[in-house]
Amino acid sequence: MKKIVRFNVLLAVMCIAAMSFSSCRKVSILEGGKSVQLSPPSWIHGAWGYEGLDYELFKFTSNDVIMSGVSLKTIYNFSGAGASASLRETKNTSSTYELTYKVSAVGAGKASAIYSFKKGDGAYIDVAINEEGDTVSESDFTRLIKK
């Protein structure tokens, strides 16, 4: 849970700092200079969070991923503020989904994470986070329930 919160805080700080210091334009999320079209698999659509908490950590639609209220589809490109972001999605099988996300901003630092999701029974999914240099094992997965 700490890894998810830390990465999402950096993402929010980066966006707020960049909006404060420059004008912004809405652009597609970029990976290697190419536009990325998000298409999470249907089994993951909906809002997910920890049991006992009302807070949504992730929300998946047919064409977007929202992490702690921040839409990855509508990330802004703050060219004058020294901020950048890249995103790649990978559908390994019919029961796994991965997002590789990198953000950096002057004054806020850099972060990189791979979010790995495993299909559950419809009432839950499992998530693990692979930060730079880390590896994910079965014990790293945390259960999220449908909200």
Backbone as ProteinMPNN parsed JSONL, in Angstrom:
{"seq_chain_A": "MKKIVRFNVLLAVMCIAAMSFSSCRKVSILEGGKSVQLSPPSWIHGAWGYEGLDYELFKFTSNDVIMSGVSLKTIYNFSGAGASASLRETKNTSSTYELTYKVSAVGAGKASAIYSFKKGDGAYIDVAINEEGDTVSESDFTRLIKK", "coords_chain_A": {"N_chain_A": [[0.822, -1.185, 0.0], [1.993, 1.238, 0.733], [3.789, 1.715, -1.392], [2.045, 2.189, -3.554], [0.702, 4.506, -2.7], [2.894, 6.3, -2.403], [3.89, 6.534, -5.075], [1.607, 7.553, -6.385], [1.308, 9.973, -5.045], [3.621, 11.332, -5.898], [2.988, 11.547, -8.627], [0.709, 13.228, -8.507], [1.847, 15.533, -7.297], [3.676, 16.246, -9.265], [1.945, 16.933, -11.398], [0.46, 19.074, -10.268], [2.532, 20.916, -9.644], [3.577, 21.433, -12.181], [1.341, 22.571, -13.473], [1.158, 24.904, -12.046], [3.314, 26.431, -12.858], [3.381, 26.738, -15.627], [1.735, 27.118, -18.83], [-0.614, 24.739, -20.058], [-1.22, 21.982, -22.29], [-3.572, 19.682, -23.528], [-2.719, 16.43, -24.24], [-2.12, 13.285, -25.951], [-1.039, 10.412, -24.117], [2.359, 9.63, -24.164], [4.694, 7.284, -25.47], [7.822, 6.68, -26.282], [7.52, 8.607, -28.275], [5.196, 7.955, -29.617], [1.647, 7.871, -29.827], [-0.327, 6.461, -27.279], [-2.927, 4.218, -27.009], [-5.142, 3.466, -24.585], [-6.535, 0.424, -23.466], [-7.85, -1.275, -21.33], [-8.482, -4.677, -20.306], [-11.776, -6.208, -20.331], [-12.389, -7.644, -17.97], [-11.285, -6.217, -15.9], [-12.545, -3.818, -15.688], [-14.076, -1.186, -13.853], [-14.183, 0.089, -10.446], [-11.64, -0.119, -7.957], [-10.341, -0.954, -4.742], [-8.956, -1.002, -1.369], [-10.196, -3.391, 0.989], [-12.57, -2.394, 3.361], [-11.979, 0.279, 3.179], [-13.205, 3.304, 1.797], [-12.002, 4.552, -0.28], [-11.047, 4.797, -3.692], [-8.508, 3.199, -5.387], [-7.831, 2.464, -7.989], [-9.448, 2.905, -11.121], [-10.895, 1.465, -13.86], [-11.771, 1.828, -17.229], [-13.193, 1.274, -20.51], [-11.374, 2.639, -22.061], [-9.519, 3.981, -20.456], [-7.413, 4.495, -17.562], [-7.626, 5.221, -14.245], [-5.862, 6.494, -11.649], [-5.969, 6.886, -8.314], [-7.693, 9.081, -8.689], [-6.484, 10.439, -10.813], [-6.535, 10.722, -14.196], [-5.016, 8.713, -16.525], [-5.23, 8.871, -19.233], [-5.591, 11.527, -19.786], [-3.29, 12.873, -19.081], [-1.21, 15.68, -18.81], [1.096, 17.386, -20.993], [3.702, 19.107, -19.968], [5.614, 21.07, -21.312], [7.177, 23.353, -20.809], [7.767, 23.189, -18.158], [9.526, 21.248, -17.383], [8.569, 18.667, -17.009], [7.724, 15.242, -17.56], [6.103, 12.33, -18.911], [5.524, 8.84, -19.395], [3.843, 5.97, -20.7], [2.988, 2.568, -20.868], [1.056, -0.188, -21.828], [0.501, -3.654, -21.193], [-0.877, -6.635, -22.147], [-0.595, -9.567, -20.982], [-1.777, -12.131, -20.793], [-5.086, -13.603, -20.881], [-5.713, -13.167, -18.311], [-4.017, -11.399, -17.041], [-2.707, -8.071, -16.661], [-0.693, -5.293, -17.367], [0.758, -2.167, -16.472], [3.206, 0.069, -17.355], [4.751, 2.769, -16.058], [6.214, 5.958, -16.163], [7.352, 8.885, -14.632], [8.571, 12.235, -14.403], [9.708, 15.253, -12.941], [10.923, 18.526, -12.59], [12.14, 19.375, -9.473], [10.357, 17.634, -8.263], [11.271, 15.133, -8.7], [11.93, 11.764, -9.953], [10.059, 8.908, -10.952], [9.331, 5.485, -11.399], [7.342, 2.781, -12.289], [5.928, -0.493, -12.424], [2.796, -1.661, -12.7], [1.236, -4.545, -11.923], [-1.479, -6.549, -12.656], [-3.731, -9.097, -11.686], [-6.318, -11.211, -12.705], [-9.235, -11.74, -10.778], [-12.026, -13.194, -9.136], [-14.068, -11.604, -10.056], [-15.118, -10.153, -7.984], [-12.845, -9.336, -6.827], [-9.452, -8.265, -7.533], [-5.93, -8.811, -7.97], [-3.001, -6.937, -7.208], [0.348, -5.922, -7.877], [3.323, -4.062, -7.37], [6.111, -3.102, -9.164], [8.796, -1.398, -8.565], [11.502, 0.584, -9.874], [14.218, -1.501, -10.392], [13.32, -3.44, -8.647], [11.899, -6.727, -8.161], [8.96, -8.62, -8.852], [7.234, -10.857, -6.841], [5.116, -13.651, -6.012], [4.322, -13.142, -3.388], [4.206, -10.401, -3.288], [1.814, -9.486, -4.268], [-1.252, -7.812, -3.69], [-4.555, -7.848, -2.496], [-7.343, -6.317, -4.005], [-10.606, -5.014, -3.747], [-13.768, -4.877, -5.475], [-15.351, -1.788, -5.84]], "CA_chain_A": [[0.0, 0.0, 0.0], [2.867, 2.408, 0.786], [4.328, 1.958, -2.723], [0.984, 2.779, -4.365], [0.477, 5.856, -2.217], [4.07, 7.117, -2.701], [3.933, 6.813, -6.502], [0.478, 8.412, -6.723], [1.602, 11.299, -4.504], [4.573, 11.953, -6.816], [2.243, 11.881, -9.832], [-0.122, 14.394, -8.209], [2.732, 16.68, -7.076], [4.206, 16.627, -10.564], [0.892, 17.611, -12.155], [0.146, 20.361, -9.623], [3.679, 21.81, -9.812], [3.674, 21.829, -13.585], [0.237, 23.47, -13.778], [1.403, 26.173, -11.375], [4.406, 27.185, -13.452], [3.336, 26.839, -17.087], [0.458, 26.824, -19.464], [-0.596, 23.327, -20.407], [-2.035, 21.523, -23.398], [-4.004, 18.29, -23.364], [-2.142, 15.605, -25.299], [-2.151, 11.853, -25.68], [0.104, 9.909, -23.372], [3.373, 9.254, -25.13], [5.71, 6.284, -25.178], [8.731, 6.676, -27.415], [7.041, 9.518, -29.294], [3.98, 7.464, -30.261], [0.45, 7.957, -29.005], [-0.748, 5.18, -26.703], [-4.362, 4.077, -26.795], [-5.399, 2.548, -23.484], [-7.688, -0.467, -23.624], [-7.822, -2.326, -20.3], [-9.403, -5.782, -20.597], [-13.094, -6.044, -19.707], [-12.467, -8.24, -16.637], [-10.758, -5.305, -14.882], [-13.35, -2.593, -15.673], [-14.719, -0.865, -12.583], [-13.372, 0.753, -9.428], [-11.015, -1.081, -7.047], [-9.657, -0.388, -3.582], [-8.742, -1.921, -0.259], [-11.364, -3.753, 1.783], [-12.742, -1.586, 4.563], [-11.732, 1.698, 2.881], [-14.072, 3.797, 0.729], [-11.144, 5.181, -1.263], [-10.727, 4.063, -4.913], [-7.126, 3.304, -5.844], [-7.821, 2.338, -9.437], [-10.703, 2.777, -11.84], [-10.617, 1.068, -15.237], [-12.864, 1.901, -18.187], [-12.785, 0.643, -21.77], [-10.292, 3.374, -22.706], [-8.773, 4.809, -19.511], [-7.035, 4.0, -16.24], [-7.608, 6.353, -13.316], [-5.136, 6.113, -10.436], [-6.209, 7.849, -7.235], [-8.355, 10.261, -9.221], [-5.747, 11.038, -11.922], [-6.762, 9.995, -15.44], [-3.793, 8.553, -17.302], [-5.526, 9.25, -20.614], [-5.571, 12.975, -19.933], [-2.075, 13.466, -18.511], [-0.785, 16.845, -19.576], [2.498, 17.531, -21.358], [4.121, 20.425, -19.507], [6.92, 21.21, -21.953], [7.962, 24.431, -20.232], [7.958, 23.002, -16.717], [10.471, 20.172, -17.121], [7.868, 17.452, -16.586], [7.449, 14.295, -18.63], [5.459, 11.084, -18.495], [5.333, 7.827, -20.437], [2.968, 4.889, -20.258], [2.852, 1.421, -21.774], [0.233, -1.255, -21.269], [0.801, -4.986, -21.705], [-1.852, -7.663, -21.803], [0.191, -10.791, -21.111], [-2.703, -13.247, -21.031], [-6.472, -13.181, -20.627], [-5.917, -12.951, -16.868], [-3.043, -10.452, -16.494], [-2.651, -6.755, -17.297], [0.407, -4.52, -16.788], [0.996, -0.784, -16.861], [4.539, 0.576, -17.04], [4.549, 4.213, -15.997], [7.385, 6.732, -15.737], [7.115, 10.321, -14.524], [9.655, 13.031, -13.841], [9.431, 16.682, -12.904], [11.917, 19.324, -11.876], [11.737, 19.651, -8.099], [9.555, 16.542, -7.704], [12.03, 13.899, -8.87], [11.54, 10.778, -10.956], [9.502, 7.655, -10.444], [9.03, 4.491, -12.41], [6.672, 1.646, -11.662], [5.134, -1.414, -13.215], [1.64, -2.146, -11.964], [0.818, -5.851, -12.451], [-2.809, -6.92, -12.179], [-4.166, -10.463, -11.985], [-7.771, -11.389, -12.662], [-9.799, -12.48, -9.653], [-13.317, -13.839, -9.407], [-15.049, -10.575, -10.374], [-15.285, -9.34, -6.781], [-11.517, -8.87, -6.443], [-8.285, -8.436, -8.391], [-4.686, -8.701, -7.219], [-2.074, -5.979, -7.791], [1.706, -5.835, -7.337], [4.057, -2.94, -7.946], [7.528, -3.318, -9.378], [9.505, -0.141, -8.731], [12.797, 0.431, -10.525], [15.183, -2.387, -9.766], [12.683, -4.48, -7.843], [11.218, -7.799, -8.88], [7.681, -8.963, -8.251], [7.01, -12.27, -6.557], [3.729, -13.915, -5.622], [4.043, -12.543, -2.078], [4.057, -8.954, -3.457], [0.469, -9.144, -4.713], [-2.2, -7.378, -2.686], [-5.927, -7.984, -2.974], [-8.219, -5.168, -4.07], [-11.986, -5.436, -3.954], [-14.562, -4.004, -6.329], [-16.059, -0.745, -5.087]], "C_chain_A": [[0.87, 1.254, 0.0], [3.426, 2.745, -0.587], [3.293, 2.633, -3.604], [0.792, 4.234, -3.966], [1.648, 6.758, -2.584], [4.118, 7.484, -4.178], [2.811, 7.755, -6.897], [0.664, 9.824, -6.191], [2.576, 12.024, -5.422], [3.872, 12.383, -8.097], [1.412, 13.144, -9.611], [0.726, 15.645, -8.012], [3.282, 17.177, -8.407], [3.168, 17.413, -11.359], [0.576, 18.989, -11.576], [1.279, 21.356, -9.822], [3.763, 22.305, -11.242], [2.558, 22.792, -13.962], [0.467, 24.843, -13.161], [2.403, 27.044, -12.115], [4.362, 27.298, -14.965], [1.92, 26.681, -17.587], [0.517, 25.384, -19.937], [-1.522, 23.057, -21.582], [-2.396, 20.069, -23.124], [-3.441, 17.498, -24.544], [-2.344, 14.143, -24.957], [-0.933, 11.473, -24.87], [1.102, 9.376, -24.375], [4.281, 8.169, -24.602], [6.592, 6.227, -26.406], [8.242, 7.535, -28.563], [5.781, 9.074, -30.009], [2.805, 7.562, -29.3], [0.047, 6.566, -28.53], [-2.257, 5.214, -26.502], [-4.572, 3.048, -25.696], [-6.631, 1.703, -23.777], [-7.598, -1.603, -22.61], [-8.826, -3.433, -20.632], [-10.705, -5.64, -19.801], [-13.164, -6.609, -18.293], [-12.007, -7.287, -15.539], [-11.575, -4.017, -14.784], [-14.07, -2.426, -14.332], [-13.734, -0.188, -11.644], [-12.904, -0.271, -8.401], [-10.299, -0.359, -5.919], [-9.499, -1.432, -2.499], [-10.04, -2.181, 0.496], [-11.401, -2.886, 3.041], [-12.471, -0.1, 4.36], [-12.624, 2.115, 1.719], [-13.272, 4.354, -0.449], [-10.886, 4.263, -2.463], [-9.262, 4.261, -5.256], [-7.042, 3.314, -7.356], [-9.25, 2.297, -9.95], [-10.335, 2.515, -13.302], [-11.88, 1.2, -16.067], [-12.379, 1.241, -19.481], [-11.616, 1.359, -22.43], [-9.474, 4.258, -21.757], [-8.457, 4.034, -18.242], [-6.915, 5.233, -15.357], [-6.988, 5.863, -12.026], [-5.311, 7.208, -9.399], [-6.758, 9.164, -7.767], [-7.657, 10.929, -10.384], [-5.931, 10.161, -13.16], [-5.473, 9.915, -16.238], [-4.002, 8.958, -18.757], [-5.386, 10.753, -20.822], [-4.385, 13.622, -19.219], [-1.643, 14.621, -19.407], [0.708, 16.803, -19.854], [2.909, 18.959, -21.019], [5.526, 20.711, -20.037], [7.772, 22.303, -21.328], [8.311, 24.218, -18.771], [8.931, 21.882, -16.388], [9.824, 18.901, -16.624], [7.658, 16.546, -17.796], [6.815, 13.037, -18.05], [5.415, 10.131, -19.682], [4.549, 6.664, -19.836], [2.96, 3.805, -21.319], [1.971, 0.386, -21.088], [0.592, -2.562, -21.959], [-0.274, -5.94, -21.217], [-1.158, -8.997, -22.038], [-0.663, -12.005, -21.444], [-4.112, -12.723, -20.8], [-6.727, -12.927, -19.149], [-4.862, -12.046, -16.235], [-3.023, -9.182, -17.328], [-1.554, -5.972, -16.602], [0.431, -3.109, -17.343], [2.403, -0.415, -16.424], [4.446, 2.086, -17.15], [5.806, 4.884, -15.49], [6.997, 8.202, -15.711], [8.369, 10.99, -13.989], [9.251, 14.494, -13.907], [10.524, 17.373, -12.111], [11.367, 19.64, -10.487], [10.918, 18.542, -7.456], [10.254, 15.203, -7.858], [11.487, 13.01, -9.965], [10.946, 9.561, -10.262], [9.201, 6.752, -11.631], [8.381, 3.317, -11.703], [5.993, 0.788, -12.711], [4.026, -1.915, -12.299], [1.195, -3.432, -12.639], [-0.511, -6.231, -11.816], [-3.112, -8.353, -12.598], [-5.676, -10.552, -11.773], [-8.168, -12.201, -11.44], [-11.113, -13.111, -10.074], [-14.421, -12.849, -9.784], [-15.321, -9.655, -9.197], [-13.943, -8.798, -6.294], [-10.547, -9.027, -7.614], [-7.068, -8.363, -7.476], [-3.76, -7.743, -7.96], [-0.724, -6.083, -7.097], [2.402, -4.703, -8.063], [5.53, -3.287, -8.002], [8.157, -1.951, -9.595], [10.866, -0.419, -9.342], [13.732, -0.467, -9.733], [14.6, -3.502, -8.936], [12.145, -5.587, -8.746], [9.943, -8.137, -8.124], [7.62, -10.466, -8.035], [5.54, -12.436, -6.142], [3.369, -13.248, -4.296], [3.854, -11.025, -2.159], [2.643, -8.537, -3.846], [-0.439, -8.848, -3.526], [-3.602, -7.454, -3.287], [-6.653, -6.653, -2.919], [-9.624, -5.672, -4.351], [-12.713, -4.414, -4.822], [-15.362, -3.04, -5.461], [-17.396, -0.437, -5.728]], "O_chain_A": [[0.529, 2.236, -0.66], [3.535, 3.922, -0.933], [3.627, 3.565, -4.336], [0.727, 5.105, -4.833], [1.427, 7.882, -3.035], [4.364, 8.644, -4.506], [3.04, 8.679, -7.678], [0.221, 10.781, -6.825], [2.387, 13.207, -5.703], [4.134, 13.473, -8.604], [1.419, 14.039, -10.456], [0.366, 16.714, -8.507], [3.345, 18.382, -8.65], [3.489, 18.454, -11.933], [0.441, 19.96, -12.321], [1.028, 22.52, -10.137], [3.998, 23.49, -11.476], [2.801, 23.745, -14.702], [0.01, 25.847, -13.708], [2.348, 28.269, -12.013], [5.255, 27.917, -15.542], [1.034, 26.189, -16.889], [1.604, 24.864, -20.19], [-2.474, 23.797, -21.833], [-1.603, 19.321, -22.552], [-3.662, 17.853, -25.702], [-2.692, 13.796, -23.828], [0.095, 12.147, -24.933], [0.713, 8.727, -25.346], [4.6, 8.142, -23.413], [6.154, 5.773, -27.463], [8.52, 7.224, -29.721], [5.333, 9.757, -30.93], [2.96, 7.358, -28.097], [0.08, 5.606, -29.301], [-2.79, 6.14, -25.89], [-4.216, 1.881, -25.861], [-7.64, 2.204, -24.274], [-7.309, -2.745, -22.967], [-9.896, -3.159, -21.176], [-10.728, -5.027, -18.733], [-13.933, -6.098, -17.479], [-12.302, -7.516, -14.366], [-11.33, -3.203, -13.893], [-14.596, -3.382, -13.761], [-12.588, 0.072, -12.011], [-13.652, -1.171, -8.017], [-9.724, 0.711, -6.115], [-9.858, -2.596, -2.679], [-10.88, -1.291, 0.625], [-10.38, -2.679, 3.696], [-12.707, 0.699, 5.266], [-12.783, 1.361, 0.759], [-13.839, 4.6, -1.514], [-10.547, 3.093, -2.288], [-8.819, 5.4, -5.403], [-6.275, 4.079, -7.94], [-10.143, 1.737, -9.314], [-9.556, 3.258, -13.898], [-12.944, 0.737, -15.658], [-11.27, 0.709, -19.529], [-10.928, 0.773, -23.266], [-8.806, 5.188, -22.208], [-9.129, 3.062, -17.894], [-6.189, 6.173, -15.682], [-7.5, 4.946, -11.383], [-4.849, 8.332, -9.592], [-6.333, 10.238, -7.341], [-8.179, 11.91, -10.914], [-5.53, 8.997, -13.168], [-4.898, 10.944, -16.59], [-3.051, 9.345, -19.436], [-5.092, 11.197, -21.931], [-4.462, 14.778, -18.801], [-1.713, 14.524, -20.632], [1.486, 16.262, -19.068], [2.512, 19.906, -21.698], [6.507, 20.608, -19.301], [8.997, 22.183, -21.321], [9.078, 24.995, -18.201], [9.143, 21.591, -15.211], [10.448, 18.131, -15.894], [7.443, 17.02, -18.912], [6.967, 12.725, -16.869], [5.285, 10.557, -20.83], [4.592, 6.415, -18.631], [2.929, 4.088, -22.517], [2.13, 0.12, -19.897], [0.939, -2.587, -23.14], [-0.542, -6.036, -20.019], [-1.135, -9.501, -23.161], [-0.292, -12.814, -22.294], [-4.305, -11.532, -20.553], [-7.824, -12.52, -18.767], [-4.812, -11.935, -15.01], [-3.285, -9.203, -18.531], [-1.481, -5.976, -15.373], [0.161, -2.882, -18.523], [2.754, -0.569, -15.254], [4.104, 2.621, -18.205], [6.401, 4.442, -14.507], [6.388, 8.707, -16.653], [9.13, 10.397, -13.225], [8.541, 14.915, -14.82], [10.988, 16.865, -11.09], [10.241, 20.122, -10.359], [10.79, 18.504, -6.232], [9.868, 14.23, -7.209], [10.689, 13.44, -10.798], [11.297, 9.238, -9.127], [8.861, 7.216, -12.719], [8.828, 2.907, -10.632], [5.544, 1.278, -13.747], [4.288, -2.515, -11.256], [0.814, -3.414, -13.81], [-0.65, -6.234, -10.593], [-2.794, -8.771, -13.712], [-6.221, -10.037, -10.797], [-7.538, -13.205, -11.105], [-11.286, -13.511, -11.225], [-15.593, -13.224, -9.827], [-15.711, -8.503, -9.386], [-13.903, -7.905, -5.448], [-10.779, -9.799, -8.545], [-7.168, -7.904, -6.338], [-3.729, -7.732, -9.19], [-0.65, -6.303, -5.888], [2.109, -4.418, -9.225], [6.121, -3.713, -7.01], [8.066, -1.396, -10.69], [11.33, -1.559, -9.322], [14.003, -0.224, -8.557], [15.318, -4.426, -8.554], [11.965, -5.393, -9.948], [9.861, -7.962, -6.908], [7.918, -11.248, -8.938], [4.827, -11.451, -5.951], [2.226, -12.832, -4.105], [3.388, -10.417, -1.195], [2.305, -7.356, -3.763], [-0.402, -9.532, -2.504], [-3.793, -7.153, -4.465], [-6.591, -5.942, -1.916], [-9.815, -6.633, -5.096], [-12.327, -3.248, -4.894], [-15.973, -3.439, -4.469], [-18.136, 0.414, -5.236]]}, "name": "protein", "num_of_chains": 1, "seq": "MKKIVRFNVLLAVMCIAAMSFSSCRKVSILEGGKSVQLSPPSWIHGAWGYEGLDYELFKFTSNDVIMSGVSLKTIYNFSGAGASASLRETKNTSSTYELTYKVSAVGAGKASAIYSFKKGDGAYIDVAINEEGDTVSESDFTRLIKK"}
